[in-house]
Amino acid sequence: MYYHNLNVSQITDMKLIEKINNNLESEYININDNIYSIYICEMDNITYLVSKIEYKSLEFKKIFNFKDDLSDFYKGKIVKII
């Protein structure tokens, strides 16, 4: 998967979250020469990324909008690529 720019928004719709969680695939993404193991779901030409493992990197924190110290990290946070 390659994206020149990656902009994301958070998902809060519970029905959509359930649908995404039922269609997850394990995947790797490469951002600035760092490789991250995540879950991914593609539906209706929209890509959703789901946190899987905690990474202490700026890119990972930005993608999932986690705090700098990752105190709010949780497995399963969903973001939509926009």
N, C-alpha and C positions, 0 to 999 in steps of 0.2 A: 504494500500500500504506500502510495507517495502523495503527499500534499505539499505544495509550495508554501502556503500559509495555512495555519490551522487555527480557526476561530471556533469556539464552542459555546454552547448555552446549556444550562442545567435543565433536567427533566423533572417535573413534579406531578404529572398526570398519572395516577395510580393504575389505571387500565393500560396505559401505554407502557408503564414500567413492567407490569406483569407480562405483557406481550413480548417486550424486549428480553426479559429474563428467560422466557421459554424458547428463545431463538438464538442464544449466545453461542459463539464459537471462539475458541482460544486462538489468539493471534499474537504476532510480534509487530511492533512499529518501531521505526528508526527515526529519531529526531536528533539532529545535530550530533551524529555519530554515536548516540546512545540508543541501545535497544531495550524496549520495554515489553514485558509480557502483559497483555491485557485481554479482556474479552471484547468481542465486537459483534454487532448485529446490524445488518443492512435490511431495511424495509422501506418500500415505496421510494426508492432512490435516495434515502437518507441513511447516513451512517451514524451509529451510536457506539461510543466507547464506554467500557465499564472497567472500573479499577479492580485489579486483581492482587497485585503485590505492591507493598510500599517501597518507593524509591526516593532516596534523599537527593533529588536533583531539581533544579529550577524549572526545567521543562515539564517534568511530571507534575509538580505543584501547580504550574500555570494551567496545564491541560484540565486538571480536575478541580481547580480553584481551592486547593488545600492551603492551610496556613503554613507559614515558613517552617515552623517546628513540627509540622505534620500531626499535631495533637488532635486534629479533627479527621484524620484518615479513617476510612472504613472501606472494607472490601465490598464492592458492588455499587459504588457511586456511578451514576450514569450521566454522561454528557452527550450532547448532540453536536455533530460537526456542522457548522453553518458557513 
